[in-house]
């Protein structure tokens, strides 16, 4: 049996997609602006880090949908999704590679197509494209772990705890101590978020879960802003990011349990993946081609406003692309 449509998942998709857009507005604006003070760069870096929960949320949603219910998940049933992701990687990644080459060399050459193929294979694309490589790996892993998630929730909890220990907690502790460890988990990367999403799709929430989620978010934010984490680079698998990610997911599940997404949120949720892929195009055009940097204005206003504009243009672009493809399919039918 397939899990029913869940409103708060749509809400999480939209909010997370917007947070990703804001991350890239902040990062590309600061990289392209050479006159920022050390204090301003530190503030922008903290904003970036405080929004890092947005990408792992998408991993948790994948785990929730495929591992948290009874949705059939075999290589036969998800092969179409995997091929779709590979096609997106080739088309979108190749397009961005060609754009970057043309922008850098100020000319076009047929040999650029061969370089684009090499860039796709080596991952030498715009930085946000790493997510496609990762999520393809996640989909290839899902049919293997699905049978385990049909077991008792307690056994799944142990798997989540082990994954958390070896992919989140232990690496951070070793970095803070200036050391490393030979211990590892055979399924690494973003497995904890996928597994945790599957677990949260199976449990029944209690009142204390809400309090724990709030404490996790606040503690994670404090850790990110503390001198402790100034010693190491915060990434998507850092302990405070994991605490905020799980906390936000739990709060959404509890507070919006009966939420039914309306037409706009539903449409934006369907476009969230496309927004992720498309928004850097408009952002690069704005900052690198038209030389309009949000940080040329008061950042406290320009960054959010610019993020809303890029998010809106990207959503409209994805909607139009989907509309055109749908019309072409209808004509070809």
N, C-alpha and C positions, 0 to 999 in steps of 0.2 A: 504493500500500500504506500502511495506517495504522500509525503507530508503536505498538508493543506497550506494554502497561501497564508503567509504570516505578515501582517501589516508592519510590525516594527522592524522587520528585515528590510523592507523598502525604505523606511525612515533612516536606518543605519547606512544603507547604500548611498542615499542622497547626501547625508551629513558628511560621511566619510569622503565621498567624491569632492565635495566642496573643500574639505580640509586638505586634501591632496593638492587641489588647485592653489590654495593659499600657501602651502609649503613651497611650491615651485615659484609662485610670485615672489615670495620672500627670498628664496635662494638665488634665483636668476637676477633679481633686482640688486641684491647685495654684491654678487659676483661682478656685475656689469657697472657698478658704481665704485670708482676708485677713491672717492673723497670722503668716505665714511670714517667717523671716529671709532676708536677701539670700543668705547661704551656702546655706540649704536650697533656695531657688528655683534657685540655680545648679546644685546637685547634681541636682535633678529635671529641669532643662533638659538636662543632660548625659546623664542616663539616657534621656530622650526622644530625643535626637539619636543615641545609640548604638544605638537600636532602629529607626532609620529605614530600615534595609535591608529591613525586612519587607514594605513595600508594593511597592518595585521588584522583589522576588523574584517576586511574582505576575505582573508584566509579563514577566519572563524565562521563567516557566513557560508563558505564552501563546505566546511566541516559540518556545520549545523544542518545544511540541506541534504548532504549525501551520507553522513554518518549518524546524524541525530534522529532519523526516522526510519521508515521501511522502504525508502525509495530504492528501486532496483539499480544496482551499480556494478555492472560487469564491463569487460572490455568491449563487448558487443554493443551495449547500450550507450556507452560514453565515447565510442570511437568517433562519432560525428562531432562531438564537442572538442575532442583533441585535434582533429583535422581542421576544425574551424579556427582554433587557436594558432595552429601552425600556419594556416593561410594568412591570418591577421599579422603574424610575426613577419612573414615574407613580404606581404604587400605594404603594410604600414612601416615596418622597419626598413625595407628597401626604399620606400618613398623618402623617409627622413634621411637616409644615408645619401641619396642623390641630392637632396636639398642642401645638406651640409657641405658636400663636395662642391656644388655649384656656388654656394655662398663663399666658400674659402678660396676657390680658384678663379672665381669670376668668369667662368666659361663652362661650356658643356662638351663632353666627349663620350662616345659610345663605350669607351673602356670603363667609364664610371659604373656601368651596370655590373661588370665583373667585380669591381671593388665593393659594390653594394652587397653582392652575394657573399663575398668574404667577410664583410662587416656583420652580416646576419649570422654567419656561422660562428664568428669569434665573439659576438656580442658587443662589437665596437659601434654601438648605436647611441642615440640620445639616452641619457641615464635612466629615464623612467621606464624604458623598454625592458629592463631587467625583470619586471613583474611578469611579463609574458613567459619568459624562460622558466621562471620559478613555478608559475601556476600550471604550465604544461607538465612539469615534474610531479606536481601535486595530483593532477588528474591521472597520471600513470600509476601513482601509488594507491589511489583510492580503492580500486577493486581488490587489492591485496589485503587491506586492513578492514574493509567493510564486514567480513564475517566475524572478526573479533569484536566489533562494536555491536553485534547482536547478542553478546554475552551479558552477564550481570553488570549493572552500572558500577559496582564496586571494583570489578576488574578493570574496567575502562578508566576509573579514577586512578588506579595504580599506574597505568600506562601514561596518563597525563602527568602524574607526579614525576615519573622517571624522565619523561621528555623534558619537563620543566627543569629538573635538576641538571641535566647534561647539556641542554641547548640554551638555557637562559641564565640560571643561577650560578652554576659553576664557572662558566666562561667569564662572567662579570667579576666574580670574586677573585679569580686568578689575575685578571687585568688590574684590579685595584691593589692587589698584593705585588704586582710587578712580576708575576710568575706565569707558569703554564702547567697543564696537566696532560697526561697521556690517556686519561679516561675519556671515552666518547660514547655517543649513542649511535647505533647503526643507521637510524633514520633521523637525519639532522635537518638543518635548514629551518623552515617555518612549520615543522611538524607539530610543535606544541600548540600553536594557534588552531591548526586544523583539527587536532585531536580534542582540544578544549571546546571548540565549537560543537563537535559531535557529542561530547559529554553534556554540555548545557542544553542540547536539544532533547535530552532524555530525562533530565532530573525535574523534580517538582520543587519550585522555589519556596523558600521559607522567609519569614520576616527578617531573620538575621542576615540573609544574603544581601539585602539592600544596604544595611549598615556596613557590612564587610566591603561591598563594592565602593561605597563612598569613601571609606577609609583607604582602600587601595588606590583610588584616583588621587586623593589628596596627598597620600604618602609618596606616590610615584612622582607627582608634580614637585613636591618638596625636594626629593632626591635629585631630580633633573636640575633644579635651580641651586642645589647645594654645592659647596666647594668639593665635596666628595667625588661627584661626577664630572667636575672640571678636569680631573686627572686623566680621564679616558673619554674617547669619543662615544657619544650616545648613538646607538643605531636601533633598528627596528626590533632587534632581539635583546636589547638591554633590559635588565630587571625592572626599572621604573616604567618603561614603555609597556612591558607585559602587564604590569599591575594596572596601568591606566586602561589598556585595551580590554582586558577581561572585565574590569569594573564598569566601563561604559557599556559593554555588551549586556551585562547583567542588569544594569539600571534600565536600559531600553526594554529588556525582556519583562521586567517587573512593572515599570511605570506605564508602558505602552502595550501591555499584554492584550488588551481588547481593541487596540487601535486598528482602524480600517483605513488604508491609504486611499486618498482621493485621486481624482484624475491626474492632477498636476504632479503629486508625489509619485504616483504609480508610473507616469510617463518618464519622470526624471530617474526613477530607479531603473527602468528598462534601459535608459541611456547612460547609466553611470559608468559602465565599462568603456563605452565609446568616449565619454567625457574624459576619462583617464587617459586614453590614447591620443585624443585630438587636441586637448587644451595646450600642450607645449607648442603646437604649430602657431597658434594665435599669440601666445606669449612671446615666442621668439621673434615673430614678425613685429610685434609692438616694440620690444626692447632692443633687439639687435639690428633690425632693418629700419624702422621708423624712429629709433632713438628716443622713445618716450619711456622714461624710467619712473616708476611710482615714487622712488626715493628722492626725486627732484622736488617733491612736495612733502608736506608733513605726513610721515609714515603712518601715524596712528589713524589717519583717515584714508590716505591713498592706498594702503595695502588692502584693507577690507573692501573698499570700493572697487579697486582694480580686480580683486578676486571675484567679486560678484559679476563684474562685466565679462571677464574671461570665462567664468562658469556658464553664464547665460549664453554667450556666443557659441561656446562649445556644445552646449545642450541643443541649441537651435541647429547647429551644423550636423550633429549626430541624428537628430530627428529628420532633417531633410534627406540625409543619406539613406536612412531606413525607409523613408517614404518613397524615394526614387527606386530603390531596390525592390520594394514591394510592388510598385507599378510595373517595373520591368518583368517581374516574375508573373504578374497577372497577364501581361501581354504575351509572354512566352508560353503560358499554359494552354 
